[in-house]
Amino acid sequence: MAFNTGLSGLRAASVDLDVTGNNIANASTVGFKSSSVQFGDLYASGFLSAGTNPIGDGVRVQDVKQSFGQGNISFTDNGLDMAISGDGFFILNNGGEIRYSRAGQFGIDKNGYVTNNQNMRVQGYTADGDGNLSGIRSDLQIETDNLAPRRTTNLTTDLNLDSREPVLENRVRDIGPLSVAGIQGESFSVQYTDGSPDYAVTIDPAASAREAAQTLNGVPGFNASATTTAQLNGLTDAFITGGTFSFNLNINGSPLTLDTSSISSLQDLADAINNSSETAISASVVDDGSGTDVLRVIHNQGETLDYTYSDGTTTVGPTQVLGDVNVTADRMVASVDDPADGSFETAFNGSPIRITNEFNPLDQRTYNHATSATIYDSLGNSHEITQFFVKEPAPGSGVGISEWSVYLQIDGEMIAGTDTTPYTARFDQDGNLQSVNGDPAGEIVVSDWIPKDQNGQPNGADGPPGPGTQVVTPIPEPPTSSAFVVNLGGTTQYGAAFGVNDQQQNGYTTGRLSGLDVSDQGVLFARYTNGQSKALGQVALAAFNNTNGLSPVGETTWVETFESGQPIIGAPDTGTLGSITASSVEESNVDLSAELVSLIIAQRNYQANAKTIETSDAVTQTIINLR
C-alpha cells in the first residue's frame, strides 16, 4: 500500500511541477492566466460503511484551476492594441469557431479585418456609412477607401450682435422743390412709424419760402431748406447799353443797395449784386436756352424777391418772385394727412424713397458685423459663405424690440434672395432671438445656390431643387440638391462686443485614412486627412456566469463549455463588462516570485514521496531476506 501512496504523491507532485512550470513559461505571455493545482486525499471505503481508523490511500489531482484575476496593463506603440480593464473577453472568429481571449494584440489583415496574431478575426458591432453603430455583431473591418465628400446641409451660427451699434443706413424722401405759393396756408398732420403721436403742421398764408422752411424744420423727421431763383429773361446786354439803365432789387420788401452808375453789361450788374452787403444773394450770367445771355439771381435762404429795371424808356416790373421749399423726410415719417388733399400731401405721396449708405458687401461702412465660414458642395469643393448683419431702426415705438437685416453671400455672390430683400432677425427686450422672418427657430433656407468654380461657371455639383420643390428642414438624408439651412437660433443681441461663440457645419471634402483611435467604449474611430473622424465599429466583449468553466484551447484563448454557461455579450463599459484601454495590452497575471516558491515546494514534495517508495522497498526487501 505504501508503494501506491508514494506513487500517487509522485504523480501529484509531477502535475504540480508541470502547472508551475507552465505558469513560469508564460510569465510574459500577453493575456495569460495562471493556474494552480487542487489536490484531494484518497481513502478506501465500502459501499455501506467505512472502516474503523481508515488509512489513506494517497492523493489525487482534483482540478487545475485558472486564476482570471486582472493582469497589469502596459502601453504599446500599436494603436489597435487593446486591454480590458475589468471583466470580459474579446470575441474571436477562428474560421467559424468562436473563441474568447484577453490578449488584445491586434492588427489589420490584407482585407482590412481586425485580427490577432493567429489571424483570428475580432468581432464587434458594425457601423453604417454615417458612423452610426447598428448593434449587429460581425467581424470588424476597417475601410481603407477614401472618405467620400459630404455636402453641407446645415450651418449653425451662434454669435452675439452688439446692441450698441448705430443704424448705418438712412432712408429719406425728397419732397420738392415746392413753390411756397402752393403750400401757403396749408394744414396737415404727420404720422410716424415708431408710434410717436401725430404732429400738426400749419404754414402761414403769407409765409415766405424761408419762413415755410423754418416751420417744417420744427417738425420731427423733416429737414427743410428754401431758395428763391429769379431769372430775368428780358434783361440783356443790349437793354443795358441802349439808354440810361436803372435796376432795383427788393429782398422781402427791403431794397438792396447797389451801385449801378458804371454798369454797362450783364456781367457788371452780376458783379454789383455779388459785391453787395447781402451775403445770402448771388447773381450770374446764364444762357436762357436759346443762346441769349440773361441774368439769374438766387437768394439761398428763400426770401421773396422783387425787381424792376429800366433803360430810361422802357420799364419792366415790379416783378415778384416767390421762393421754393425743399423738404426731406426720414424713415420715421410714415405718412402725411391733409383733409384738403393739399399740395404738400400730394408731393409727399409722389416722392421716391432715397437710400443713403445702402448695404454694399464691398463697403464695410455699410454693415455692422460680418462673419465667414467654409461650406462644401456635393463634389467636396469648398466655398466661403459670409453672413452680413445690418442694424435697422426698431419697429413700432422701439421699446422692447430690435431688428437686424441679414444678408448671405457665397463666393462673392448674393444668395437666398438677399440681393433684393434681406432676412429680418427680431430680438426681444432681453436680447434673445424672437424670429427670423417670422420663424421662431431662426432658420434661413437657402434654395437658390448654384455651386460655381473660380471662373464663375457651374462646377458640376448638385444645384438648387427643381421648380415647385418644397424644401423641408432638417434636410432629409440623403440630400439631393444644394439646398441647406442657416440656423441662427442661438444668436443674441447684448450690449457687448460682436463675437462668434460657435459656428458648425456638417459638410466636408474627401479625405484619406490617416489613423485609428479606440475609445474607452471600444469604438474604433477612423481619422482622415480632411479633419473628419468616423466610427467604423465597436469591439464586443463577452462575460460568463462561471468563468472558471471555460476550457483553454491554446493561443491564449478559451472556448465555451457546459460548465461556463452561455456568453453574455455587450459593449465595453456597459453592465458588468470592463472598459477598453487603447494602445495597451494586459500582461500575464503570473506572480513569478510565488511560482518559484511553489516550484521548490513541488520539488520537495516529489522528493519526499520518492523517499516513501524507497523506504517501503527497503522494508519489503528485509522481509524477502528472512530465511
C-alpha positions as CSV (number, residue, x, y, z in Angstrom):
1,M,0.0,0.0,0.0
2,A,2.9,2.4,0.7
3,F,4.0,1.9,-2.8
4,N,0.6,3.2,-4.1
5,T,0.6,6.0,-1.7
6,G,4.0,7.2,-2.7
7,L,3.3,6.7,-6.3
8,S,0.1,8.9,-6.1
9,G,2.2,11.5,-4.4
10,L,4.8,11.4,-7.2
11,R,2.1,11.8,-9.7
12,A,0.5,14.8,-7.9
13,A,3.9,16.5,-7.4
14,S,4.6,15.9,-11.1
15,V,1.4,17.6,-12.1
16,D,2.2,20.5,-9.7
17,L,5.6,20.8,-11.3
18,D,4.0,20.8,-14.7
19,V,1.5,23.5,-13.8
20,T,4.1,25.7,-12.1
21,G,6.5,25.3,-15.0
22,N,3.7,26.3,-17.4
23,N,3.0,29.4,-15.3
24,I,6.7,30.3,-15.3
25,A,7.0,29.6,-19.1
26,N,4.1,32.0,-19.8
27,A,5.1,34.8,-17.4
28,S,5.5,37.1,-20.4
29,T,2.5,35.9,-22.4
30,V,0.0,38.7,-23.0
31,G,-3.4,37.8,-21.6
32,F,-2.2,34.6,-20.0
33,K,-4.0,33.5,-16.8
34,S,-2.0,31.5,-14.2
35,S,-3.2,28.1,-13.0
36,S,-3.0,26.3,-9.7
37,V,-3.4,22.6,-8.8
38,Q,-6.1,21.5,-6.3
39,F,-5.4,18.2,-4.5
40,G,-7.6,15.7,-2.7
41,D,-6.8,12.8,-0.4
42,L,-7.8,9.1,-1.2
43,Y,-9.4,6.7,1.3
44,A,-10.7,3.2,0.8
45,S,-14.3,2.7,1.9
46,G,-17.1,0.3,1.4
47,F,-20.4,0.8,-0.2
48,L,-22.3,0.7,3.1
49,S,-19.7,1.8,5.6
50,A,-16.2,3.0,6.1
51,G,-13.6,1.1,8.0
52,T,-12.5,2.0,11.5
53,N,-9.5,4.2,11.6
54,P,-9.1,4.0,7.8
55,I,-5.6,4.6,6.4
56,G,-5.4,7.0,3.4
57,D,-4.5,5.6,0.0
58,G,-2.6,8.7,-1.2
59,V,-3.5,11.8,-3.1
60,R,-5.1,12.7,-6.4
61,V,-5.3,15.9,-8.5
62,Q,-8.9,17.1,-8.3
63,D,-8.6,20.1,-10.6
64,V,-6.3,22.5,-12.3
65,K,-7.9,25.9,-11.7
66,Q,-7.1,29.0,-13.6
67,S,-7.0,32.4,-11.9
68,F,-8.7,35.1,-14.0
69,G,-7.5,38.0,-11.9
70,Q,-6.6,41.2,-13.6
71,G,-3.1,41.5,-15.0
72,N,-1.1,44.6,-15.2
73,I,-1.8,46.9,-18.2
74,S,1.2,48.1,-20.1
75,F,1.3,50.6,-23.0
76,T,2.4,49.8,-26.5
77,D,3.1,51.6,-29.8
78,N,0.3,49.9,-31.7
79,G,-2.9,51.9,-31.8
80,L,-5.0,48.8,-32.2
81,D,-3.7,47.0,-29.2
82,M,-6.4,46.8,-26.5
83,A,-6.5,45.8,-22.9
84,I,-9.7,45.0,-20.9
85,S,-9.8,46.8,-17.6
86,G,-12.4,44.7,-15.7
87,D,-14.5,41.7,-16.6
88,G,-14.9,40.3,-20.1
89,F,-13.2,38.6,-23.1
90,F,-12.6,39.6,-26.7
91,I,-14.7,37.5,-29.1
92,L,-12.6,35.9,-31.9
93,N,-13.8,34.2,-35.0
94,N,-11.4,31.3,-35.8
95,G,-12.7,30.2,-39.2
96,G,-16.2,29.8,-37.8
97,E,-15.2,28.6,-34.3
98,I,-15.8,31.3,-31.7
99,R,-13.1,31.7,-29.1
100,Y,-12.6,34.1,-26.3
101,S,-9.4,35.8,-25.2
102,R,-7.9,38.5,-23.0
103,A,-4.9,39.0,-25.3
104,G,-5.5,42.3,-27.2
105,Q,-2.6,42.3,-29.6
106,F,-4.5,43.2,-32.8
107,G,-3.7,44.4,-36.3
108,I,-5.3,44.6,-39.7
109,D,-5.0,41.9,-42.4
110,K,-4.9,42.4,-46.1
111,N,-8.7,42.6,-46.3
112,G,-9.0,45.2,-43.6
113,Y,-10.3,42.9,-40.9
114,V,-9.1,43.4,-37.3
115,T,-7.2,40.2,-36.3
116,N,-4.9,38.8,-33.7
117,N,-1.5,37.4,-34.4
118,Q,-3.1,34.0,-35.2
119,N,-5.4,35.6,-37.9
120,M,-8.5,35.2,-35.8
121,R,-10.9,38.0,-36.6
122,V,-12.1,40.3,-33.8
123,Q,-15.9,40.5,-33.6
124,G,-17.9,43.6,-32.7
125,Y,-20.8,45.9,-33.7
126,T,-20.6,47.3,-37.2
127,A,-21.4,50.9,-38.2
128,D,-23.3,52.3,-41.2
129,G,-21.9,54.8,-43.7
130,D,-22.6,57.8,-41.4
131,G,-20.8,56.2,-38.4
132,N,-23.9,55.1,-36.6
133,L,-23.5,51.8,-34.7
134,S,-26.0,49.3,-35.9
135,G,-26.0,46.8,-33.0
136,I,-25.3,43.9,-35.4
137,R,-22.4,41.7,-34.4
138,S,-19.9,40.6,-37.1
139,D,-16.2,40.6,-37.9
140,L,-14.8,44.1,-37.5
141,Q,-13.4,45.5,-40.8
142,I,-11.5,48.8,-41.4
143,E,-12.4,50.5,-44.6
144,T,-9.3,52.0,-46.1
145,D,-11.1,53.7,-49.0
146,N,-11.1,57.5,-49.3
147,L,-13.9,59.1,-47.3
148,A,-16.5,60.4,-49.7
149,P,-17.3,64.1,-49.5
150,R,-20.4,65.3,-47.8
151,R,-22.3,68.4,-48.9
152,T,-23.3,71.0,-46.3
153,T,-26.9,70.8,-45.3
154,N,-26.8,72.7,-42.1
155,L,-24.8,75.7,-40.9
156,T,-25.3,76.7,-37.3
157,T,-24.1,80.1,-36.2
158,D,-24.0,81.1,-32.6
159,L,-23.0,84.7,-32.1
160,N,-23.7,88.0,-30.4
161,L,-24.7,91.2,-32.2
162,D,-23.7,94.4,-30.4
163,S,-26.9,96.2,-29.4
164,R,-24.9,99.4,-29.1
165,E,-24.2,99.6,-32.8
166,P,-25.8,102.5,-34.7
167,V,-28.2,102.3,-37.6
168,L,-26.0,102.9,-40.6
169,E,-28.5,103.0,-43.5
170,N,-30.5,106.2,-44.0
171,R,-33.8,106.2,-45.9
172,V,-35.3,109.6,-46.8
173,R,-38.0,111.1,-49.1
174,D,-37.0,114.0,-51.2
175,I,-40.1,116.3,-51.3
176,G,-39.9,119.2,-53.6
177,P,-38.9,121.7,-54.7
178,L,-42.3,123.0,-53.7
179,S,-43.3,126.6,-54.6
180,V,-44.2,128.3,-51.4
181,A,-47.2,129.7,-53.1
182,G,-48.6,126.2,-53.4
183,I,-48.4,125.4,-49.7
184,Q,-49.1,128.7,-48.1
185,G,-52.0,128.3,-45.7
186,E,-52.0,124.5,-45.7
187,S,-52.7,122.5,-42.6
188,F,-51.8,118.8,-42.3
189,S,-50.7,116.1,-39.8
190,V,-47.6,113.9,-39.9
191,Q,-47.8,110.2,-38.8
192,Y,-44.7,108.2,-37.6
193,T,-43.6,104.6,-37.8
194,D,-42.2,104.5,-34.3
195,G,-45.5,105.1,-32.6
196,S,-44.9,108.7,-31.9
197,P,-48.1,110.9,-31.8
198,D,-49.2,112.7,-34.9
199,Y,-47.7,116.2,-35.4
200,A,-50.0,119.0,-36.6
201,V,-48.4,121.5,-39.1
202,T,-49.8,124.8,-40.3
203,I,-48.0,127.0,-42.8
204,D,-48.7,130.8,-42.6
205,P,-50.7,132.0,-45.6
206,A,-48.2,134.9,-46.0
207,A,-45.1,132.9,-45.3
208,S,-42.1,133.3,-47.5
209,A,-40.2,130.2,-48.6
210,R,-37.7,130.8,-45.7
211,E,-40.5,131.0,-43.2
212,A,-42.2,127.9,-44.5
213,A,-38.9,126.0,-44.3
214,Q,-38.5,127.2,-40.7
215,T,-41.9,125.8,-39.9
216,L,-41.2,122.5,-41.5
217,N,-37.8,122.2,-39.8
218,G,-39.6,122.2,-36.5
219,V,-41.5,119.1,-37.5
220,P,-39.9,115.8,-36.2
221,G,-38.5,113.8,-39.1
222,F,-38.4,116.7,-41.5
223,N,-35.5,118.7,-42.8
224,A,-36.2,121.7,-45.0
225,S,-34.4,124.4,-46.9
226,A,-35.5,127.2,-49.1
227,T,-34.1,129.1,-52.2
228,T,-35.5,131.8,-54.5
229,T,-34.4,131.9,-58.1
230,A,-35.2,134.8,-60.3
231,Q,-34.2,134.6,-64.0
232,L,-34.6,137.9,-65.8
233,N,-35.1,136.6,-69.4
234,G,-35.9,140.1,-70.8
235,L,-32.8,141.8,-69.5
236,T,-29.9,141.5,-72.0
237,D,-26.7,143.4,-72.7
238,A,-28.5,145.3,-75.5
239,F,-31.1,146.5,-73.0
240,I,-28.4,147.8,-70.6
241,T,-26.4,149.7,-73.3
242,G,-29.5,151.1,-75.1
243,G,-30.1,154.1,-72.8
244,T,-30.0,155.2,-69.2
245,F,-30.1,152.0,-67.2
246,S,-31.5,151.5,-63.7
247,F,-32.0,148.4,-61.6
248,N,-33.9,147.9,-58.3
249,L,-34.0,144.7,-56.2
250,N,-36.0,144.3,-53.0
251,I,-35.5,141.3,-50.6
252,N,-38.7,140.6,-48.8
253,G,-39.7,144.2,-49.2
254,S,-36.3,145.7,-48.3
255,P,-34.3,147.4,-51.1
256,L,-30.8,146.1,-51.8
257,T,-28.3,148.9,-52.2
258,L,-26.5,148.6,-55.5
259,D,-24.0,150.9,-57.3
260,T,-25.3,150.9,-60.9
261,S,-23.5,154.0,-62.1
262,S,-20.9,152.2,-64.1
263,I,-22.9,149.2,-65.3
264,S,-22.6,148.6,-69.0
265,S,-23.2,144.8,-69.2
266,L,-25.0,141.9,-67.5
267,Q,-21.7,140.8,-66.0
268,D,-21.3,144.3,-64.5
269,L,-24.7,144.0,-62.9
270,A,-24.0,140.5,-61.6
271,D,-20.8,141.7,-60.1
272,A,-22.6,144.6,-58.4
273,I,-25.1,142.2,-56.9
274,N,-22.4,139.8,-55.7
275,N,-20.5,142.7,-54.1
276,S,-23.5,144.0,-52.2
277,S,-23.8,143.7,-48.4
278,E,-26.3,140.8,-48.7
279,T,-24.3,137.6,-48.3
280,A,-27.3,135.3,-49.0
281,I,-27.8,136.5,-52.5
282,S,-25.8,135.7,-55.7
283,A,-26.0,136.5,-59.4
284,S,-24.6,135.0,-62.5
285,V,-25.0,135.3,-66.3
286,V,-26.5,132.2,-67.9
287,D,-27.8,131.0,-71.2
288,D,-31.6,131.1,-71.4
289,G,-31.6,128.0,-73.6
290,S,-31.8,129.9,-76.9
291,G,-28.3,131.2,-77.0
292,T,-29.1,134.5,-75.3
293,D,-27.3,135.5,-72.0
294,V,-29.6,136.6,-69.2
295,L,-29.2,137.4,-65.5
296,R,-30.0,134.8,-62.8
297,V,-30.4,136.0,-59.2
298,I,-30.6,133.4,-56.4
299,H,-31.4,134.0,-52.7
300,N,-30.2,130.9,-50.9
301,Q,-32.4,131.4,-47.8
302,G,-35.7,131.6,-49.8
303,E,-36.7,135.3,-49.2
304,T,-39.2,136.9,-51.7
305,L,-37.5,138.9,-54.4
306,D,-39.0,141.9,-56.2
307,Y,-37.1,143.5,-59.1
308,T,-37.6,146.4,-61.5
309,Y,-35.3,147.6,-64.3
310,S,-35.5,150.3,-66.9
311,D,-33.4,151.7,-69.8
312,G,-35.0,155.2,-69.4
313,T,-37.6,154.4,-72.0
314,T,-39.0,151.0,-71.1
315,T,-39.6,149.9,-67.5
316,V,-40.0,146.3,-66.6
317,G,-41.6,145.5,-63.3
318,P,-42.1,145.4,-60.5
319,T,-41.9,141.6,-60.7
320,Q,-42.3,139.4,-57.6
321,V,-40.6,136.0,-57.3
322,L,-41.5,133.6,-54.5
323,G,-39.1,131.0,-53.3
324,D,-39.2,127.2,-53.4
325,V,-39.0,124.8,-50.4
326,N,-37.0,121.6,-50.5
327,V,-38.0,119.0,-47.8
328,T,-36.5,115.6,-46.8
329,A,-38.4,113.2,-44.6
330,D,-36.5,110.4,-42.8
331,R,-37.7,106.8,-42.4
332,M,-39.6,107.6,-39.2
333,V,-42.2,109.6,-41.2
334,A,-44.9,107.2,-42.3
335,S,-47.4,109.5,-44.0
336,V,-48.9,113.0,-44.3
337,D,-52.6,113.5,-43.9
338,D,-54.2,116.7,-45.3
339,P,-58.0,116.7,-45.1
340,A,-58.0,119.1,-48.1
341,D,-55.5,116.9,-50.1
342,G,-53.2,119.8,-50.5
343,S,-50.0,120.2,-52.4
344,F,-47.7,119.0,-49.6
345,E,-49.6,115.7,-49.2
346,T,-49.6,115.1,-52.9
347,A,-45.9,115.9,-53.2
348,F,-45.1,113.5,-50.2
349,N,-47.0,110.6,-51.6
350,G,-45.4,111.1,-55.0
351,S,-41.8,111.4,-53.8
352,P,-39.5,108.4,-54.1
353,I,-37.5,107.0,-51.2
354,R,-33.8,107.6,-51.5
355,I,-31.4,105.3,-49.6
356,T,-28.1,106.7,-48.4
357,N,-25.3,104.5,-47.1
358,E,-27.2,101.4,-48.5
359,F,-25.8,98.0,-47.8
360,N,-22.9,97.1,-50.0
361,P,-20.9,93.9,-49.3
362,L,-17.8,95.6,-50.7
363,D,-18.0,98.6,-48.4
364,Q,-17.6,97.7,-44.7
365,R,-19.0,101.0,-43.7
366,T,-22.5,99.8,-44.8
367,Y,-22.8,96.9,-42.4
368,N,-22.3,96.5,-38.7
369,H,-21.0,92.9,-38.5
370,A,-19.9,90.1,-40.7
371,T,-18.6,86.5,-40.3
372,S,-17.5,83.8,-42.7
373,A,-17.4,80.0,-42.8
374,T,-16.4,77.3,-45.2
375,I,-19.1,75.0,-46.7
376,Y,-18.9,72.2,-49.2
377,D,-20.9,71.2,-52.3
378,S,-21.7,67.6,-53.4
379,L,-18.3,67.2,-55.0
380,G,-16.4,68.2,-51.9
381,N,-15.4,71.6,-53.3
382,S,-15.1,74.3,-50.6
383,H,-16.9,77.6,-50.8
384,E,-16.9,80.6,-48.5
385,I,-20.2,81.8,-47.1
386,T,-20.4,85.2,-45.5
387,Q,-23.2,86.5,-43.3
388,F,-23.6,90.2,-43.0
389,F,-25.6,91.9,-40.2
390,V,-27.0,95.4,-40.6
391,K,-28.8,97.1,-37.7
392,E,-32.2,98.6,-38.6
393,P,-34.4,101.1,-36.7
394,A,-36.5,99.4,-34.1
395,P,-40.1,98.9,-35.3
396,G,-43.1,100.5,-33.6
397,S,-42.2,102.6,-30.6
398,G,-38.8,101.0,-30.4
399,V,-39.5,99.7,-26.8
400,G,-38.7,96.1,-26.1
401,I,-37.8,95.1,-29.6
402,S,-34.9,95.3,-32.1
403,E,-34.3,94.3,-35.7
404,W,-31.3,93.4,-37.8
405,S,-31.2,92.7,-41.5
406,V,-29.3,89.5,-42.5
407,Y,-27.6,89.2,-45.9
408,L,-25.9,86.0,-47.3
409,Q,-23.2,85.7,-49.8
410,I,-21.3,82.7,-51.2
411,D,-18.0,83.3,-53.1
412,G,-19.0,86.9,-53.6
413,E,-22.5,86.2,-55.0
414,M,-25.6,87.1,-53.0
415,I,-27.9,84.1,-52.2
416,A,-31.3,83.4,-50.6
417,G,-32.8,86.4,-52.4
418,T,-30.9,88.8,-50.0
419,D,-29.6,90.8,-53.0
420,T,-33.1,92.4,-53.1
421,T,-34.8,91.6,-49.8
422,P,-32.7,90.7,-46.7
423,Y,-33.9,88.5,-43.9
424,T,-35.1,90.2,-40.7
425,A,-33.9,89.0,-37.3
426,R,-36.0,90.3,-34.5
427,F,-34.9,90.3,-30.8
428,D,-36.8,90.8,-27.6
429,Q,-36.0,93.1,-24.7
430,D,-33.7,90.5,-23.1
431,G,-31.6,90.3,-26.3
432,N,-32.9,86.8,-27.2
433,L,-33.8,86.0,-30.8
434,Q,-37.5,86.0,-31.4
435,S,-37.6,85.1,-35.0
436,V,-36.0,85.3,-38.4
437,N,-38.6,86.4,-41.0
438,G,-41.3,85.1,-38.5
439,D,-39.6,81.7,-38.0
440,P,-39.1,81.3,-34.2
441,A,-36.5,78.6,-34.9
442,G,-34.3,81.2,-36.6
443,E,-33.7,79.2,-39.8
444,I,-32.9,80.5,-43.2
445,V,-33.4,78.0,-46.0
446,V,-31.0,78.6,-48.9
447,S,-32.5,77.0,-52.0
448,D,-31.1,79.1,-54.9
449,W,-27.4,78.4,-54.6
450,I,-25.6,77.2,-57.7
451,P,-22.0,75.9,-56.8
452,K,-19.6,77.6,-59.2
453,D,-15.9,77.3,-59.9
454,Q,-13.3,80.1,-59.7
455,N,-14.3,81.4,-63.1
456,G,-17.9,81.8,-62.0
457,Q,-19.2,78.8,-64.0
458,P,-21.3,75.9,-62.6
459,N,-18.8,73.3,-61.4
460,G,-20.9,70.2,-62.0
461,A,-22.1,69.7,-58.4
462,D,-25.8,69.4,-57.4
463,G,-27.7,72.6,-57.9
464,P,-30.9,74.1,-56.5
465,P,-34.0,71.9,-56.1
466,G,-36.4,71.8,-59.1
467,P,-39.2,74.3,-59.7
468,G,-42.1,73.7,-57.3
469,T,-40.0,71.5,-54.9
470,Q,-40.6,72.4,-51.3
471,V,-37.5,72.3,-49.1
472,V,-38.2,70.9,-45.6
473,T,-36.0,71.2,-42.6
474,P,-33.9,69.5,-41.5
475,I,-32.8,68.5,-45.0
476,P,-33.6,64.8,-45.4
477,E,-30.8,62.2,-46.0
478,P,-29.5,61.7,-48.5
479,P,-29.7,65.2,-49.8
480,T,-30.5,65.6,-53.5
481,S,-29.8,69.3,-54.1
482,S,-27.5,72.2,-53.0
483,A,-30.2,73.5,-50.6
484,F,-29.0,74.0,-47.0
485,V,-30.2,75.7,-43.8
486,V,-28.5,78.5,-41.9
487,N,-29.6,78.3,-38.3
488,L,-29.3,81.5,-36.2
489,G,-31.4,80.1,-33.3
490,G,-28.6,80.7,-30.8
491,T,-27.9,84.3,-31.8
492,T,-28.2,87.0,-29.1
493,Q,-28.2,90.8,-29.1
494,Y,-26.5,92.0,-25.9
495,G,-24.6,95.2,-25.1
496,A,-21.3,93.5,-25.7
497,A,-18.8,93.4,-28.5
498,F,-19.6,91.3,-31.5
499,G,-18.3,87.8,-31.2
500,V,-18.8,84.4,-32.8
501,N,-19.3,81.8,-30.0
502,D,-19.6,78.8,-32.2
503,Q,-20.0,78.1,-35.9
504,Q,-20.6,74.5,-37.1
505,Q,-21.4,73.0,-40.5
506,N,-21.9,69.3,-41.3
507,G,-20.1,69.1,-44.7
508,Y,-16.5,68.1,-45.6
509,T,-14.3,67.4,-48.6
510,T,-12.9,64.0,-49.4
511,G,-10.2,62.5,-47.2
512,R,-7.7,59.7,-46.9
513,L,-7.4,57.4,-43.9
514,S,-4.7,58.8,-41.7
515,G,-5.1,56.9,-38.4
516,L,-7.2,55.0,-36.0
517,D,-8.3,55.7,-32.4
518,V,-10.1,53.5,-30.0
519,S,-12.3,54.9,-27.2
520,D,-12.9,53.6,-23.7
521,Q,-16.1,52.0,-25.0
522,G,-14.2,50.1,-27.7
523,V,-15.4,52.3,-30.6
524,L,-12.9,52.3,-33.5
525,F,-12.7,55.9,-34.9
526,A,-11.0,56.5,-38.3
527,R,-9.2,59.8,-38.7
528,Y,-9.0,61.3,-42.2
529,T,-6.8,63.9,-43.8
530,N,-9.8,66.3,-44.1
531,G,-10.0,66.5,-40.3
532,Q,-13.0,64.3,-40.1
533,S,-13.4,61.2,-37.9
534,K,-16.0,58.4,-38.3
535,A,-16.9,55.4,-36.2
536,L,-16.1,52.2,-38.1
537,G,-17.4,49.8,-35.4
538,Q,-17.2,48.8,-31.8
539,V,-15.5,45.9,-30.1
540,A,-17.8,43.5,-28.4
541,L,-17.0,41.8,-25.1
542,A,-18.3,38.6,-23.6
543,A,-18.7,37.6,-20.0
544,F,-19.7,34.2,-18.4
545,N,-21.5,33.3,-15.2
546,N,-18.8,30.7,-14.5
547,T,-15.6,32.0,-15.9
548,N,-13.7,29.0,-14.4
549,G,-15.8,26.7,-16.6
550,L,-14.1,27.9,-19.8
551,S,-11.9,25.4,-21.5
552,P,-8.4,26.6,-22.5
553,V,-7.6,25.6,-26.1
554,G,-4.2,27.3,-26.5
555,E,-3.1,30.5,-28.2
556,T,-4.3,32.2,-25.0
557,T,-7.9,31.5,-25.9
558,W,-10.8,29.7,-24.3
559,V,-14.0,28.2,-25.6
560,E,-17.4,27.9,-24.1
561,T,-18.4,24.8,-22.2
562,F,-21.5,23.5,-20.5
563,E,-20.0,24.4,-17.1
564,S,-19.2,28.0,-18.2
565,G,-22.7,28.7,-19.4
566,Q,-23.6,30.8,-22.5
567,P,-21.8,34.1,-23.0
568,I,-23.3,37.5,-22.1
569,I,-22.3,39.8,-24.9
570,G,-22.4,43.5,-24.9
571,A,-20.5,46.8,-25.5
572,P,-17.5,47.6,-23.3
573,D,-18.1,49.7,-20.2
574,T,-21.7,48.6,-20.0
575,G,-23.3,46.4,-17.4
576,T,-20.6,44.3,-15.7
577,L,-18.2,44.4,-18.7
578,G,-14.9,46.3,-18.3
579,S,-13.7,49.2,-20.3
580,I,-11.1,49.3,-23.1
581,T,-7.7,50.9,-22.8
582,A,-6.2,51.6,-26.2
583,S,-2.6,51.2,-27.2
584,S,-2.2,48.8,-24.3
585,V,-2.1,45.1,-23.5
586,E,-2.9,43.1,-20.4
587,E,0.2,41.3,-19.1
588,S,0.2,37.8,-17.7
589,N,-1.1,37.7,-14.1
590,V,1.6,35.2,-13.2
591,D,3.4,36.1,-9.9
592,L,6.9,34.9,-10.7
593,S,8.1,35.0,-7.1
594,A,5.2,32.9,-5.9
595,E,5.7,30.5,-8.7
596,L,9.4,30.0,-7.8
597,V,8.4,29.2,-4.2
598,S,5.8,26.8,-5.5
599,L,8.4,25.2,-7.6
600,I,10.6,24.5,-4.5
601,I,7.6,23.1,-2.7
602,A,6.7,20.8,-5.6
603,Q,10.3,19.6,-5.7
604,R,10.4,18.8,-2.0
605,N,7.0,17.0,-2.3
606,Y,8.3,14.9,-5.2
607,Q,11.5,14.0,-3.2
608,A,9.5,13.2,-0.1
609,N,7.1,10.8,-2.0
610,A,10.1,9.2,-3.7
611,K,11.6,8.6,-0.2
612,T,8.3,6.9,0.8
613,I,8.7,4.4,-2.1
614,E,12.4,3.9,-1.3
615,T,11.6,3.2,2.4
616,S,8.8,0.8,1.5
617,D,11.1,-1.0,-0.9
618,A,13.8,-1.4,1.9
619,V,11.2,-2.9,4.3
620,T,10.0,-5.3,1.7
621,Q,13.5,-6.4,0.9
622,T,14.1,-7.1,4.5
623,I,11.1,-9.4,4.6
624,I,12.3,-11.2,1.5
625,N,15.7,-11.7,3.0
626,L,14.3,-13.6,6.0
627,R,15.4,-17.3,5.8
